[in-house]
Amino acid sequence: MWTRSFTLYFGARTISLLGDAMMPVASALAIGKVYGIAGVGYVLALWTASAVLVMLFGGVVADRIGARRLMIGADVVRVVTQGVVAVAFLDGAPPYALLLVMAFLSGMAAGVFEPGVNGMVPLVAKDPQRANATLKIAEAVTHLAGPALAGVLMVVSGPVFVYTVDAATFLVSGVCLLLVRVTVPRPEPSNVLSDLRRGWEEFKARSWMWSVILVWVFWGVLVVGPYVPLSSQVIGADYGWVMAALGLGTVLGGLVAIRLRPRRPLAAGAVALSGYVAVPLTVALELPLPLPLLMAGHLLGGCALAFWSVMWSTSVQTQVAPDVVNRVNAYQVAGSVAGMAVGQALAGPVTALVEPRAFMLGSALVTVGVVAALLLIKPVRRLGWEPQEAGGQSISVSASLLT
């Protein structure tokens, strides 16, 4: 698996994820000190909104010019935006309008970067499942290390150095991607609207895909989205340790996914996902659990979610033709993120109506329902590794994966 191309892509993806993980903490500490919590919230919200806004078009462009080129361009933009913010903090209090503009541009860059992430994997790795599992482990490690690194650097060196390091991560990512050599099919001449329509047709023609995303929207609204704001309020000072256990579980789930290759990947992933019930359930219990039990529940949940994520990513990569995979990936990512965004927005108002522990208990029940729904959907339950046409007929591996 560790060919030159995959090694470079792994380095690019890992360092880019580190930069993404540093950004929220750097923003919260640096911008919050000057403009308060509301100032941080608006900057992060604008970043997320701009990413979602351009994601579908990012998938179209990635299929036209190649995901690698678009990802390099996105990294260049983020080097500039984070560098500008670093320079602006030299005066102590950068103009808030400048911070908003840089957040908007950085979010757009992230939005066009993301659709190509899945599409690149089959181009640089002959075994997409092992590659996805390895990348999932790297993602878990960066989600643990990024916030900690940003926090330490903020205390030791201040915002200028933190944003400079953040910009440097995207520079390294861009250089690694520049050195990757991949061959992509030449697209037929078309316009943006027809490309978007083609991506949508390919997406909706795969019932296993759109049905999972439909279920995932509800899970995002009622489980994943509200989890961070509500659970942090319930757990309190031990929240960092609990999140560390969740990250460690993600690493373990990635390791399991490297070794285990089930005949029905989505069915196996859905069964494994039932372990995530332990995450909201341990938070919801009226009698506060000892920290080790809380951490054990999140360790199990992280492992379950990572295994499902690898099975899902690999299924998308092996079942969708390379010339449309970035557009299709943009639709499925946008649907998933939309549900999470709604859940995050509703977390505050929900606390005025429902006690957080009670809501977490409801999230545990919703997770059980999500697993049941996934297993009840026949195309999801029966999907195997052999690539199929949108209508469900088997096709040769060479036609969809090795083109």
Phi and psi in degrees as a GROMACS rama.xvg file:
@    title "Ramachandran Plot"
@    xaxis  label "Phi"
@    yaxis  label "Psi"
@TYPE xy
-82.9461  62.7894  TRP-2
-75.4024  171.269  THR-3
-59.4597  -44.2935  ARG-4
-64.8226  -44.5301  SER-5
-68.6621  -37.7586  PHE-6
-61.0221  -43.5682  THR-7
-66.407  -41.7011  LEU-8
-65.7324  -40.3877  TYR-9
-60.1485  -43.5311  PHE-10
-63.233  -42.4424  GLY-11
-63.3815  -45.8798  ALA-12
-66.8394  -40.7166  ARG-13
-66.0533  -46.6055  THR-14
-69.7001  -32.7926  ILE-15
-67.1767  -41.658  SER-16
-62.822  -36.5149  LEU-17
-61.9278  -43.6206  LEU-18
-62.9695  -41.6318  GLY-19
-62.5557  -38.5755  ASP-20
-71.448  -29.4766  ALA-21
-73.1221  -31.8224  MET-22
-58.326  -49.492  MET-23
-62.0872  -40.0787  PRO-24
-68.4129  -43.4116  VAL-25
-59.803  -42.7337  ALA-26
-65.3386  -44.9577  SER-27
-61.2455  -42.7916  ALA-28
-79.0815  -43.5941  LEU-29
-77.53  -50.8882  ALA-30
-73.5712  -37.2519  ILE-31
-60.7562  -34.1459  GLY-32
-64.7108  -29.4619  LYS-33
-97.8512  -42.7306  VAL-34
-118.966  3.85038  TYR-35
79.747  -179.656  GLY-36
-61.9759  -42.6224  ILE-37
-61.6473  -38.4751  ALA-38
-62.8525  -41.6984  GLY-39
-63.7725  -44.5781  VAL-40
-59.4605  -43.223  GLY-41
-66.1781  -39.3908  TYR-42
-64.3758  -47.7605  VAL-43
-66.9398  -37.9166  LEU-44
-64.7423  -40.6257  ALA-45
-66.0017  -37.7161  LEU-46
-60.4935  -48.0602  TRP-47
-65.1321  -44.4139  THR-48
-62.6024  -41.9842  ALA-49
-68.2755  -33.0749  SER-50
-64.8246  -47.0652  ALA-51
-64.7432  -36.1428  VAL-52
-59.2877  -38.7282  LEU-53
-104.375  0.38278  VAL-54
-61.2155  -43.7642  MET-55
-64.0345  -41.5225  LEU-56
-68.2725  -30.3476  PHE-57
-61.5687  -38.824  GLY-58
-64.9418  -38.9216  GLY-59
-63.7457  -49.0958  VAL-60
-64.7156  -38.6738  VAL-61
-61.1217  -39.4074  ALA-62
-70.8966  -25.0747  ASP-63
-80.8404  -48.2963  ARG-64
-108.389  -5.81579  ILE-65
100.196  135.011  GLY-66
-61.9006  -36.4714  ALA-67
-60.0784  -46.5543  ARG-68
-62.3518  -43.2909  ARG-69
-66.5874  -38.8641  LEU-70
-66.5079  -36.7583  MET-71
-63.4506  -45.0649  ILE-72
-59.8687  -40.2994  GLY-73
-64.1416  -39.2413  ALA-74
-64.8839  -39.0078  ASP-75
-61.0289  -43.9259  VAL-76
-60.723  -41.8845  VAL-77
-72.8315  -29.3025  ARG-78
-60.7184  -43.1652  VAL-79
-67.8104  -47.593  VAL-80
-64.1334  -45.4451  THR-81
-69.7091  -33.0622  GLN-82
-66.3317  -40.3879  GLY-83
-62.9631  -42.5828  VAL-84
-64.0418  -39.6374  VAL-85
-59.3912  -46.3066  ALA-86
-64.3627  -39.2609  VAL-87
-62.5496  -31.8673  ALA-88
-77.0515  -5.59965  PHE-89
-60.6402  -30.5144  LEU-90
-87.2348  -0.852085  ASP-91
95.3496  -44.8863  GLY-92
-136.214  89.1512  ALA-93
-66.5248  151.898  PRO-94
-58.518  136.187  PRO-95
-65.0316  -34.0931  TYR-96
-60.8977  -37.7204  ALA-97
-64.1003  -42.2771  LEU-98
-61.5811  -40.314  LEU-99
-65.7781  -42.5811  LEU-100
-63.4717  -44.3056  VAL-101
-66.2212  -37.0008  MET-102
-64.5011  -39.8217  ALA-103
-63.5677  -46.8703  PHE-104
-67.5953  -40.9608  LEU-105
-64.3394  -40.3492  SER-106
-64.7953  -40.4295  GLY-107
-61.3811  -40.7058  MET-108
-62.7517  -42.3623  ALA-109
-63.6116  -36.5891  ALA-110
-66.2952  -37.1197  GLY-111
-83.1281  -19.6126  VAL-112
-72.8456  -41.8933  PHE-113
-63.4283  -42.2431  GLU-114
-60.0616  -27.4689  PRO-115
-82.1524  -10.1701  GLY-116
-60.9862  -49.8554  VAL-117
-69.1799  -39.0856  ASN-118
-65.6088  -25.8949  GLY-119
-75.2619  -28.3198  MET-120
-59.5674  -49.5497  VAL-121
-64.6215  -19.708  PRO-122
-79.9659  -23.732  LEU-123
-112.456  -6.51628  VAL-124
-138.711  133.706  ALA-125
-78.4024  -19.647  LYS-126
-119.025  87.1428  ASP-127
-58.9319  -34.5372  PRO-128
-64.0922  -48.6011  GLN-129
-63.3946  -38.0751  ARG-130
-63.9878  -45.313  ALA-131
-62.2353  -41.4503  ASN-132
-64.2777  -41.0532  ALA-133
-64.2555  -42.024  THR-134
-66.2428  -34.0239  LEU-135
-65.7668  -37.867  LYS-136
-63.2075  -45.163  ILE-137
-60.9762  -39.5796  ALA-138
-61.8396  -42.3833  GLU-139
-63.8085  -42.6704  ALA-140
-64.1423  -42.965  VAL-141
-68.0131  -33.2138  THR-142
-66.9903  -25.185  HIS-143
-83.4268  -44.5009  LEU-144
-79.1933  -34.773  ALA-145
-59.3342  -55.3441  GLY-146
-60.3416  -40.5281  PRO-147
-63.5654  -42.9497  ALA-148
-63.176  -43.9726  LEU-149
-62.1962  -41.5357  ALA-150
-65.3057  -43.4312  GLY-151
-65.9626  -46.1799  VAL-152
-64.1408  -33.6786  LEU-153
-65.0096  -41.2379  MET-154
-70.152  -41.1438  VAL-155
-80.3665  -41.8918  VAL-156
-120.502  -21.1576  SER-157
95.1414  173.629  GLY-158
-65.7518  -31.1654  PRO-159
-60.6494  -48.492  VAL-160
-68.726  -37.6066  PHE-161
-62.8526  -47.3967  VAL-162
-68.986  -29.2844  TYR-163
-66.4855  -44.5863  THR-164
-62.2718  -41.1273  VAL-165
-60.1552  -44.4441  ASP-166
-62.5696  -38.6078  ALA-167
-64.5796  -32.9745  ALA-168
-62.6293  -39.3632  THR-169
-74.1566  -29.2184  PHE-170
-65.0918  -45.7955  LEU-171
-62.888  -41.2633  VAL-172
-59.2652  -46.4905  SER-173
-62.3864  -40.2909  GLY-174
-65.0147  -43.3777  VAL-175
-61.0296  -43.8921  CYS-176
-65.3888  -34.6814  LEU-177
-62.1802  -31.5847  LEU-178
-85.4736  -11.5582  LEU-179
-72.1758  137.643  VAL-180
-116.67  114.101  ARG-181
-133.67  156.131  VAL-182
-111.105  125.533  THR-183
-119.252  146.738  VAL-184
-65.8994  144.786  PRO-185
-79.065  121.677  ARG-186
-73.8265  154.006  PRO-187
-74.7312  149.677  GLU-188
-57.6313  135.105  PRO-189
-163.305  175.535  SER-190
-112.521  171.055  ASN-191
-62.0042  -44.473  VAL-192
-64.0294  -41.0601  LEU-193
-67.6529  -34.7197  SER-194
-65.1016  -43.2466  ASP-195
-62.4877  -41.402  LEU-196
-65.0036  -39.5537  ARG-197
-63.4359  -43.725  ARG-198
-61.1896  -41.1907  GLY-199
-66.3224  -40.7011  TRP-200
-62.7325  -42.7771  GLU-201
-65.0818  -38.3186  GLU-202
-65.9899  -51.3649  PHE-203
-74.1492  -19.308  LYS-204
-73.6907  -15.757  ALA-205
-101.397  97.7212  ARG-206
-63.2269  -31.9735  SER-207
-64.4319  -30.8875  TRP-208
-79.7877  -54.0255  MET-209
-69.2261  -27.9339  TRP-210
-69.2229  -38.7329  SER-211
-63.5702  -44.0466  VAL-212
-64.4223  -37.7412  ILE-213
-61.448  -45.6264  LEU-214
-62.8971  -39.2527  VAL-215
-66.5623  -31.2095  TRP-216
-61.2063  -45.7743  VAL-217
-63.5652  -39.4716  PHE-218
-65.7385  -37.5993  TRP-219
-65.5765  -41.7423  GLY-220
-68.7656  -41.2467  VAL-221
-103.51  -11.2723  LEU-222
-126.467  -68.779  VAL-223
-70.1828  -45.3565  VAL-224
-58.4388  -53.2893  GLY-225
-77.1032  -9.11196  PRO-226
-60.3138  -50.7565  TYR-227
-62.0016  -53.2552  VAL-228
-63.3912  -36.849  PRO-229
-77.9432  -44.465  LEU-230
-68.356  -35.8407  SER-231
-63.4812  -33.5246  SER-232
-69.8253  -38.8056  GLN-233
-75.2134  -45.3345  VAL-234
-74.6676  -40.4474  ILE-235
78.3898  -131.458  GLY-236
-65.3893  -23.4786  ALA-237
-87.7319  7.54335  ASP-238
-60.2439  -39.0228  TYR-239
-60.6277  -42.3896  GLY-240
-65.0038  -38.4937  TRP-241
-65.8942  -41.1634  VAL-242
-66.8511  -33.9728  MET-243
-63.0694  -39.3072  ALA-244
-65.8232  -39.3587  ALA-245
-61.5357  -42.3797  LEU-246
-65.2609  -40.5564  GLY-247
-63.4457  -38.53  LEU-248
-62.1196  -36.8328  GLY-249
-63.0262  -40.4663  THR-250
-61.123  -46.2024  VAL-251
-63.0804  -40.4699  LEU-252
-62.4207  -38.1209  GLY-253
-64.8185  -40.0262  GLY-254
-63.7082  -40.5064  LEU-255
-63.4623  -41.1522  VAL-256
-67.206  -24.7658  ALA-257
-66.2652  -38.6397  ILE-258
-90.7329  -33.8832  ARG-259
-97.4287  126.461  LEU-260
-125.787  84.9033  ARG-261
-69.5113  152.691  PRO-262
-66.4335  -34.2109  ARG-263
-115.841  91.8069  ARG-264
-62.6518  -43.6602  PRO-265
-71.5519  -36.0138  LEU-266
-63.8418  -45.1343  ALA-267
-64.7282  -39.572  ALA-268
-64.007  -38.0326  GLY-269
-66.8034  -41.3664  ALA-270
-61.4525  -44.3707  VAL-271
-63.1596  -34.9014  ALA-272
-62.0143  -20.9885  LEU-273
-59.3428  -24.963  SER-274
-64.9035  -18.9028  GLY-275
-70.1529  -15.9893  TYR-276
-54.2347  -31.5494  VAL-277
-62.9302  -24.4727  ALA-278
-68.4346  -61.9712  VAL-279
-68.9258  -28.4925  PRO-280
-66.8282  -43.1965  LEU-281
-66.2933  -28.844  THR-282
-76.2774  -31.7813  VAL-283
-79.1139  -22.1528  ALA-284
-58.4868  133.183  LEU-285
-61.1275  -41.1075  GLU-286
-85.1913  112.006  LEU-287
-53.8967  128.833  PRO-288
-76.1568  152.381  LEU-289
-59.1647  150.642  PRO-290
-53.9316  -43.067  LEU-291
-58.5178  -36.9889  PRO-292
-71.6221  -38.3052  LEU-293
-59.7338  -45.4412  LEU-294
-65.836  -37.9218  MET-295
-63.674  -41.6871  ALA-296
-62.158  -40.0181  GLY-297
-75.51  -30.1014  HIS-298
-61.4889  -46.0085  LEU-299
-63.5343  -43.6781  LEU-300
-64.201  -41.569  GLY-301
-63.312  -40.7752  GLY-302
-62.7426  -43.7045  CYS-303
-63.6469  -46.151  ALA-304
-67.5787  -37.4829  LEU-305
-65.2423  -41.794  ALA-306
-64.0059  -44.092  PHE-307
-60.107  -43.6576  TRP-308
-60.7942  -40.7425  SER-309
-66.8424  -43.8334  VAL-310
-62.1514  -38.9047  MET-311
-69.3097  -49.9526  TRP-312
-59.6521  -42.633  SER-313
-66.1921  -38.2062  THR-314
-62.6819  -44.1667  SER-315
-61.6209  -44.8744  VAL-316
-66.5931  -35.54  GLN-317
-89.9931  -16.0368  THR-318
-102.496  -10.4483  GLN-319
-114.765  134.461  VAL-320
-62.59  145.152  ALA-321
-58.3407  -30.1821  PRO-322
-75.0808  -10.639  ASP-323
-127.817  1.56714  VAL-324
-62.9667  -34.0736  VAL-325
-69.7135  -38.8845  ASN-326
-66.5968  -45.6073  ARG-327
-61.9595  -42.2759  VAL-328
-61.946  -36.5754  ASN-329
-61.9516  -41.3427  ALA-330
-64.3616  -44.2059  TYR-331
-72.0062  -35.2888  GLN-332
-69.0526  -42.8996  VAL-333
-60.4884  -40.7231  ALA-334
-63.5557  -41.8298  GLY-335
-66.1086  -45.531  SER-336
-66.599  -35.6107  VAL-337
-60.2665  -43.8987  ALA-338
-63.0276  -41.9913  GLY-339
-64.0917  -40.819  MET-340
-62.6215  -41.5907  ALA-341
-63.7062  -42.6976  VAL-342
-61.6454  -41.2785  GLY-343
-63.5418  -41.1563  GLN-344
-67.2503  -32.0118  ALA-345
-84.7389  -10.9782  LEU-346
-59.1494  -41.7785  ALA-347
-65.7228  -56.1246  GLY-348
-58.6476  -31.9248  PRO-349
-61.6183  -35.7396  VAL-350
-64.8143  -20.5126  THR-351
-76.6082  -17.1729  ALA-352
-110.321  -35.0718  LEU-353
-131.655  136.442  VAL-354
-65.6973  138.568  GLU-355
-53.2834  -39.8591  PRO-356
-64.1415  -38.4986  ARG-357
-64.823  -39.5161  ALA-358
-65.6197  -39.1454  PHE-359
-63.6841  -35.4117  MET-360
-63.4844  -41.6291  LEU-361
-62.0225  -37.5624  GLY-362
-62.9242  -37.731  SER-363
-63.3125  -42.2211  ALA-364
-66.8204  -38.6214  LEU-365
-62.3525  -39.0415  VAL-366
-61.5661  -41.8768  THR-367
-59.525  -43.7192  VAL-368
-64.2171  -36.8802  GLY-369
-63.7333  -45.7821  VAL-370
-61.2514  -44.0305  VAL-371
-62.6405  -42.3942  ALA-372
-63.0576  -42.9833  ALA-373
-61.3359  -41.5695  LEU-374
-75.6914  -21.1073  LEU-375
-82.4322  -16.602  LEU-376
-81.5956  112.794  ILE-377
-57.5419  -47.8942  LYS-378
-62.206  -33.2658  PRO-379
-69.6989  -45.4853  VAL-380
-65.5609  -31.9921  ARG-381
-99.0296  -7.27595  ARG-382
-62.8041  128.334  LEU-383
-109.57  -160.821  GLY-384
-85.5659  -26.31  TRP-385
-68.1488  125.862  GLU-386
-58.428  143.235  PRO-387
-127.222  156.344  GLN-388
-70.6083  168.488  GLU-389
-56.9533  -33.0488  ALA-390
-79.7146  -6.05922  GLY-391
106.55  -3.59858  GLY-392
-81.363  142.361  GLN-393
-68.2396  144.229  SER-394
-131.351  167.645  ILE-395
-72.0131  149.995  SER-396
-62.5378  -38.8333  VAL-397
-64.0942  -28.666  SER-398
-74.2097  -28.4351  ALA-399
-111.392  -27.0413  SER-400
-110.021  -31.2229  LEU-401
-106.633  5.64599  LEU-402
